[in-house]
Amino acid sequence: MANIAFGVITNNIDTFYPYCDFLLNAQKNGHTISKLFICYSHKINEKKVERMSEFVDLELLKINENTSLKEKLLEVGLTEIEVSKLIESDKLNNYGLVPYGKRRNIVLTAALLSAPPIDYLIFFDTDVKPYILIDSAGKKDKIDYVGNHLNYLKQDNVVVTTSDYTGYYIIPSMDFNYLEELLKGLQKEKTYDFVKSSDQNLITSKLNNKLKVKHTNKILGGNHALDLNKYRYLAPYYSTTYHYRQNLILSRGEDTLLGQVIPDLGGEIVDINTKIFHNTFDNFPEVPDINNADIKNRFYYACLGWLGRNPFLNWYLKESGKISEEKYQKDIKDQRKDLVMGSYAFAKEYNSPKFKDLPEAYSVAQTQLKHMINEYNELMEVWDKFISKLDQKEVRL
């Protein structure tokens, strides 16, 4: 019987949910979860952790304080410096923040070194639930979350299964002059018709009932699964960071980049069309209002995250031959122009001057691209050595 594990990344472990939701969903559908990996950076509630441990083999992975995982990597053959690059974060000590890619790599690495070996690692995030939202009234559709992933993950060459979400989209509904330019500047132009609609930006299964299972290069971090038996086709997660006005900005997109890299390595990714519910703003069914200060602030930091992702992602697309040098250079200029028009118009329409920062933040992120590339290349060198050591030492047999 296959060993199945769940993986979660979070700051604090202070609630039973959604961990118990997914464990119960698996149990009700006849699946045994061998282990639950939780990578966390700050605090835990000891009583709740102890209670959860009664129902599942729980492996806690505290960032920068995980002696057991570090020792396993040293035993495999990595050096202290290489281990640090793979699973430790100086940004936690200096800023209280950890890149999303680093968090997921800790879970992935622990799962690959687990004994007995984990066959399938399934990620979910702390703001999702194992059901599908059917309509705006809150009607839900039950699913077999684990089974839906495994049905396709067990197929030849399929390395990753994933799907999108139901619930409110991360960009709230809005409509103003130069909205399209703002979205182009963020590389979110495909969402234009949806964002400008008056349908409250709610994604439901009824709205997407024409979508079917398909091959894709888009991975959603909070809803994806990995076949660890095909680890030679896996790559590490990577998300950039950049400094802007003395602040460290965590970029989005560790899942976006992985979606580009896996096919380049010869693996396949399948969208299983199981759009689990995402409680995006933590207050469903309340309709997100872009005029709300908290909503605007969340959108602002999401924008900063995308602006940190895009320079590196576009560089990768150029280097892998998916876009030309000419398009790459043109897009840099065009995106900044679009950002100027779109962000200034947003700032005026919604009385939020700080959105005028976005063009500058984009330019600042571009100036730090060389550092991002060096960091990624160093990570890939460590990862390649790690994978070769797994082969040499037959760790996963």
Steps between C-alpha positions, in 0.01 A plus 500: 500500500627846407613739771319831471599815685352847534725806497417845639694824546400759759625756750328358808331173590219620725187334364372156401380630167530441212722207597214299649273588205740336256581206726129425546436540127772246429368259764140521375619410151709203610848652490761457771727800553841375608634836611414868530796733448454853630774754438462799730704807585373644827279341767300187576218416740643196680163363611352510151810345349490224758132436424558484123788259556248249635345471153794530260877464498586868527843629399559862597766687306596823672705721274862546613446265794467162331801301617357165387449602137838672492673185625325288237622731224855493637484119513387492138812694405420871489731752664396741776487786250290297255257398773463865597419600142237230475310518830614798708406868475703799617198713410308355794763620744538840335144582395268243655411383149569185298464463121215271399730287288732436793206388715379249241851368439528412868183288477606344170847415628365347820253290301770375263713391798216347698514135602312305390499694171208729423354424158266798461526842663184711486513869590215713626510849653353619828228709331344223287240230563445156337178580318390693192287812518204453267332840507491840666249372757779293652384158379782246516589191301675215682819364346759230550797733520770234525334263255453767235872577509613137506277401207723706272826509697538124456505533121826462308710818478263702721716659767265767635122530525335828584191710459370849568262627767140595548427801717583866460785578264804670650442814290169656611250632248588847376446712193679823411684656210832320442400188694620292207835678505540430872434130446740489205768658715443229761490223235141432596339621178312173447283585799378831354147398398446322829639774724301778333175302519227587747460137611690551824804306378371171638623180336257209531471161333192624313704780351771257388294195411650479150854447626639148473807307608797616292875527486627831633806695610312684776542362851304631799704477819202432725356226281761272348655156540838349411598145408820465699586174323569721198735723699749519213245716317447728797662838555520714813249773562642848462350838576695823488534776756603858446571807709277800448525810718679308775231232505543140393229405251403135466424427138224269389539222249694202640223288347500702174869437441473130583226474239749617239792285617330158535413471127854610413626202701269263311219472752130565449258710705127433497223737606250261660216758505443466873466863604504488879358790697739786576391734777708775342420784737422283804143631526289313244221563403567871551554661160847655465475874437799670342408817687569324830840601643598144595407367156699774328800431723489128422478578129795741529725235651380243248607744229843540658527121509417463131742777410776307675406178325476633145861607431634156592216308334544692176875447512440126540257497207762676287782269606291191431409625152131558570522868415750684281759750617315765302169427674672483837651847464180645352288361783721663764439842346132442425419366844650800674303737275182306572573508872541876497163551332317231694638559849460877488143460376425251778652731761274782386183292460528328838677772698808287566820696419737216588400316181712757320795304645444208265703621198793581727472163678504326161816684397665426835418130465654503152825638641518203739449239227868402493484410869185295439668311214809425709287381790297273272809353331654425839177331612489290183859385555412386852181334378677311222755372750222402740319301230823327395566407862151350527591277206847408627392415854173341390323700770155443356518125446 
